């Protein structure tokens, strides 16, 4: 994969961790999404407004510490290194013709001039393991860093912000959980190849009963057939 001219990138199909995680969940939804048919969303969209608000607050909290020699106090007791502003551009994969685009929450520079993606997560409970979507996200971010000329550390960092009991009038109480997760750019390339194979299909893949969205569509289709039969 390599960086190329803007014109060439504009002609390529663009994918991100969001669309590739859609592929991971359901090939049919992915195919339809990139052919202009979006999954239905609720009135406020698929991402809760509280999560959007917290993400903005966390980003503003970290901003003064980027490109400085000290980490934010919330992270200092868990990590070494410093936050840096990574210059990440779109990258075209020559094998698949897909362009990978995305934006990191944060980039951590550690000893030896190595770089690791860092992502903030708000959760209701402390995590028991690493969700497949988060693993794919960090793999893709590591690939983007490498393809943009950064020497990667071979891991990513997930920072979880979990609410805990406390006196709300003294501030919103929460606990920070930090996990280092091994990353592999080749896994990210595997998902690019899979995405290309699905996109090359002339028709959308079969609806999966495991997909809540496709299952809903199948139910609606079956209901419509029953109604039509009753009318006849």
N, C-alpha and C positions, 0 to 999 in steps of 0.2 A: 504494500500500500504506500502511496506517496501523495504529497501535496502537488496540485497542478493548478492550471490557470482558472480564473473565476468562470470563464465561459464554459469550460469543460465540466466544472462542478455543477453549474446551473443545468446542464443537459442531463446529468445523472440523477437517478432516483436517490433521494436522501432518506437515511434512516438514523434513528437515535436509540438511546437506551429505552425510551418509552415505547417506540414502535417495535423494537426487537423483543421487549418483554411482552408485548401484545402477541408476537409470533410464538413466544414460549407458552403463552396461555392457550392460544387458539389460532391455527393456521388460517382458518376461514376468515376470522375477524381481521387478521393481518392483511390477507389478500384484499378483502373488501375495503379496508381502511386506506390502502394505497391505491385503490381504484375509486376513491372519492365517497365511499359509503362508511360513515363513522358509526361507532357504537353509540347507542342512545345514552344520554346523560340525564341526571336529575336536574331540578330547577337551579341548583347551585353548582352544577358540574360534578365530575367524578372525584375531585379532590376537595375534602372538607375545607370550609373557609377558615376554621380554627387552625388547621395545619398551614394554610397559606400565611396566616397572620404570624404564627410562631416562626415560620421559616424566615420571614422578613425581619423579625426581631433578632433572631440569631445571627443573620447576615450582618445587620447593623452593629451588633455587639462585636463581631469579629473584625469588622472593617478597619478600625484604627490599628490593629495588630498585624495586618498584612504587610509584608516586606519590612518588618521590624525584626529585632533580635530577641524578642520575647513572645511567648505564646499567651493567649488570653488566660486569665487566672483559672477559668473553669476547666481548661485543658492542660494547664501546666503540671498538675499533679499526676496526670495520666500519660503524657507524651513528652518526647524530646523533639528538638528541631524547631522550625519556625514556619509560619504560614507565608506563602508567596503568591503573587499574582501570575498564574500560568497563562501564557499566550497560546491559546488553543484554536487552530483553524480547522476547517473541514478537510477531510482526507478521502481521496478516491481510492477504492480498492481495485487494483487492476484486474484481479482474477474474476470478480463478480460484477464490476461496473457500478457498484453501489458506493455512495458517498456517506461516510460516517460523520455526523455532526452532533455536537453536544456542548454543554457548559458545566464545568465542575463547581460544586459548592465551594470547596476549598482545595488547595494543593499544599501538601506538607513537604518541606525540604528537610532531609535528615542528614546525619553525618555521611561524609563521602560524596557529597553532591548528588545524592539520589532523591527521587521525587515519588510521592505516593498520593493518590487521590484520597480526599477526606470528605465524607458525606454526613450531613446532619439528619437525624431521624427523630421524630416525635412519636412516642408510643404510650399506650395506656398502661402497659406492663413491661417489666424487664424482659429482654429477649432470652429465649432458651437456646436458640441456635441462629444460624444465618439463613434468611429466606433466599430462595433461588433467584428472586428478582434483584435482591441486593448484590448477590454474587455476580450475576450477569452485568449489573450496572458497574461494579468496580472493575471487572475484566475489561469492559469497553472503555472505561476511563483510562485504565492503564495502557491500553492499546493506543488511544488518542495521544496520551503523553509521549509514548515512545515514538509514534509517527511524527510528532511535532518537535522531535530532537531532544527530548528529555531522557536522561538515564533513570530508569525506573527502579524502585526499591523491591519490586516483586510482591508487594502487598498493598492493600488499601485499608483505610480506617473508617469505621462506622462509629459515630458518636450519637448515642441514644439519650434523649431527654425524657425522663419518666416522672410523672407527677407523684407526689407522696403526701401523706397526711401532714397537716400543719396549720398554723394560724394565718389565714389568708390576709388579714389586715396588716400583717408584717411582710407581705410579698407572696408571690405565688411559689409554693415550695415544690422542688423537684430534685431528682438525683440524676447525675450524669454517669452513664455506662459507656466505656470505650472498648472497642474490639478491633484487633488487627486481623485482617482476613487475607490469606494468600491469594494472589491473582495470577492469571495466565492469559496473555494476549492471544494465544492460539485458540483458546476456548471462544474468545470473541470472534476470531476469524471463522470458526466453525459455524457460528450463528449467522454470519454474513453469507456463507455458502448456502446454508439452509434457507435463508431469506430469498436468495436468488432463485433457488429451485422452486420455491412456492410461487414467486412472482412470475416465473416462466410458464406456469400453468395457464392454459387457455380459459379455463373455467375455475370458479372458486372451489376449494376443497370441500368435501362433504362436511355438513354441520356436525359438530361433536356434541353428544349428550352430556359430556363433562363440562361444557362451556355454558355458564348461566345465561349468557346473551343468546347464543345459538339455540339453547334449549327453550328459551322463551319464544324465539322466532318459530321453532318447530311446533310449539304448543299453539301459537297463534294461527299457524297454517292449518293444523289439524282441526282447530275450532272452526275456522272459516269453511273448511270442507264439510264439517258436520252441519253448519248452518245452511250452506248451499244445498245439501242433501235434503234438509227439512223443508226448505222453501220449494224445492222441486216436488 
